[in-house]
Amino acid sequence: MFETTKRSSLDRGIGELSYPLYLSHGLVAGLIYYRWGAPKGVLADELATIALCLMVAYLFRIAVDDKVEIWRKRFSEPGRKKADAYRKSATQGVAV
């Protein structure tokens, strides 16, 4: 199965939404059903809950996850090598 879907952008998009969806679904469902008193078992309310959960997860991915990924790449291996070289030279008293 993995071999057939590993290059699929749809599969990747769904995968990238999984963690934000996990984090936000309880809050969204709680707000809809408990705070606003939507009746359980009504298909329209359940579909609206699913749609809102997906929208919040997507916004979370754009607002937080994508920004963290940019930051992580900035401080990844090449940046770490520069920092290690600087630390090493600083402890030996050599200017970089």
N, C-alpha and C positions, 0 to 999 in steps of 0.2 A: 504494500500500500504506500509506504513512504517513497519508494522509487518512482511511483507514478505521480505523486503530488509534491515532490520536493522543490520543483521549480514554479509551482503555482502561486501567483500573487494573491489569489483569493485565500488559499490555505495559509499563507504567511500573514495576511491581514487578520484573519480569524485568530491565528495564534498570538499575534501582537495585542489583540483585544482581550485575551483570556484573563490575564492578571488584573488589568484595570476593571474588568467586569466582575471579577471575584471580589475586588475591594469595594465596589460601589453598589452591587445589587442589593445588599441588605439595607443600606441606607435609603435607597430609592424605593424599594418595596415597603419598607417601614413607613416612609413618609406618605406614600399613596394609600396604604391600607389602614394604618393606625392613626396617623395625624389627620389625614383628610377624610377618613371614614369611607373609602370606596368599598362597595360590597364585594366579598369574595365569591368566586364562581361565575362572575359575569365575564363572558369572553371578550367584550370590548375593553373592559378595564384591565384584563390580563394582557391583552395585546398592547395596550397603551403602556403598561408597566414594562413589558419586554422592550418596547421601542425606546422608552425613556432610559432604561438601564443601558441599552446599547449607545444611546447618544451621550450619556454621562461618561461611560467608559471611553468613548472616542475622544471626548473633550479632555478627559484625564490624560489620555495618551498624548494628545497634542500639547497640553499645557505643562505636563510634568515629565512624562516618560521620554519624549523626544528631546527635551531640554537636558535631562540628565544624561542621555546617550551622547549628546554633543559634548557635554562636560567630561564624560568618561573617556571619550576618544581623545580629547585634548590632553588628558593626563595619563594616557595609556603608555605602552612600552617605549616609544621614542622619547616622550617627555620624562618618563621615569629614568631613562638612561642619562639624560642631561642632569636631572636632579641628583642622581647618584654620583656622577662625575663632579658636580659642584660640591657635594658634601665631602667627598674624598679629598678634593683639593683644599677645601676649607679647613679640614682637620690637619692637613700637612702644611698649611700656610702658603699655598701656591695660588696665585691669581688665575682665574679662568678667562 
